Amino acid sequence: MSRKAFAIVYGCFVMLALLGAWLGYPRTGSGSGDFRLLAGMVLILGAAVGLAIVFRRDLRTSPGEKQIEWRSIRAQGRARYVTVQILTSQLIWLPLVGGSALEIYRNRTWPAFTRPDWSWIALAAISAAFSFVYSMTWWRRQERRFSSGP
């Protein structure tokens, strides 16, 4: 699957999950809370399963394809690869930022940002650090794997 198609599929599943979260959001004074909550849960679970299927389907590549992909990555350089991996690892925070922006828009206030929740900032920093270490390890492993090849 091309990067463009993958991005479109990923975006659709994220939008499906956000719709599920919106439907599952508890509302006061509405009589159809149970059905909306159930529909929201089903949509979120469906989006998670869909993402898992898309990722799993794209993971299997032949050794020749792996080597060609490695050559193109290596030609771009290690610094660019590591930077892209760290930024990609931070995409998981986009729904959180979007949800916060929606709450600010709805309430017309900024109470959530007067005192930041440091646990989320710590999780983002840990995620970036883990991504850096994993990217460097992957780079060294690919160097050893394909340096002895043809």
SVG drawing of the C-alpha trace seen along z (x, -y; Angstrom):
<svg xmlns="http://www.w3.org/2000/svg" viewBox="-35 -31 65 43">
<polyline fill="none" stroke="black" stroke-width="0.4" points="0.0,0.0 1.4,-3.4 2.1,-6.0 -0.8,-8.2 -3.3,-5.3 -2.0,-4.3 -2.4,-7.9 -6.0,-8.1 -6.9,-4.7 -5.3,-5.8 -7.1,-9.1 -10.5,-7.4 -10.0,-5.0 -9.0,-7.9 -12.1,-9.8 -14.2,-6.7 -12.7,-6.5 -13.3,-10.2 -16.9,-9.7 -17.2,-6.8 -15.8,-8.9 -18.2,-11.7 -21.2,-9.2 -20.0,-7.6 -19.5,-11.0 -22.1,-11.1 -24.7,-13.8 -27.1,-14.9 -30.8,-15.0 -30.7,-12.7 -32.8,-9.6 -30.8,-7.6 -27.6,-7.4 -27.3,-3.6 -27.6,-3.2 -25.2,-6.1 -22.7,-4.7 -22.9,-1.3 -22.6,-2.7 -19.6,-4.7 -17.9,-1.7 -18.6,0.4 -17.2,-2.4 -14.0,-2.7 -13.4,1.0 -14.1,1.3 -11.6,-1.5 -9.0,0.3 -9.5,3.6 -9.4,1.9 -6.1,0.2 -4.6,3.5 -5.7,5.3 -4.2,2.5 -0.9,2.5 -0.6,6.3 -1.3,6.6 1.4,4.2 4.1,5.7 5.0,8.7 7.6,7.8 10.1,9.9 13.8,9.8 14.4,8.1 11.9,5.4 13.5,4.9 16.9,4.4 15.6,1.9 13.8,0.0 16.9,0.0 19.0,-1.5 16.5,-4.4 16.4,-5.0 20.2,-4.9 20.6,-7.3 18.5,-9.9 20.7,-9.6 20.5,-8.5 19.6,-11.9 16.6,-12.3 15.4,-8.8 15.7,-9.2 13.9,-12.6 11.1,-11.2 10.7,-8.2 10.5,-10.5 7.9,-12.8 5.9,-9.8 5.9,-8.4 4.3,-11.7 1.3,-11.3 -0.4,-9.3 -0.9,-12.7 -2.9,-14.2 -6.3,-12.9 -5.6,-14.2 -4.7,-17.6 -7.7,-17.6 -10.0,-16.6 -8.6,-19.4 -9.1,-21.9 -12.7,-20.8 -13.3,-21.1 -11.8,-24.6 -14.0,-25.5 -17.1,-24.2 -16.5,-25.7 -14.9,-28.9 -12.4,-28.7 -8.8,-27.6 -9.0,-25.8 -7.1,-22.7 -4.1,-24.7 -3.7,-27.0 -1.8,-24.1 -0.5,-21.5 -0.8,-17.9 2.8,-16.9 2.1,-13.1 1.1,-13.6 4.2,-15.7 6.3,-12.9 4.6,-10.3 5.4,-12.2 9.0,-12.6 9.3,-8.9 7.7,-8.0 10.2,-10.2 13.2,-8.8 12.0,-5.2 11.5,-6.0 15.1,-7.5 16.7,-4.4 14.6,-2.0 15.5,-3.9 19.2,-3.9 19.1,-0.1 17.2,0.6 19.7,-1.4 22.6,0.5 20.9,3.9 20.1,3.0 23.8,1.9 25.0,5.3 22.3,7.2 22.9,5.6 26.5,4.7 27.6,8.3 25.0,8.6 25.6,8.2"/>
</svg>
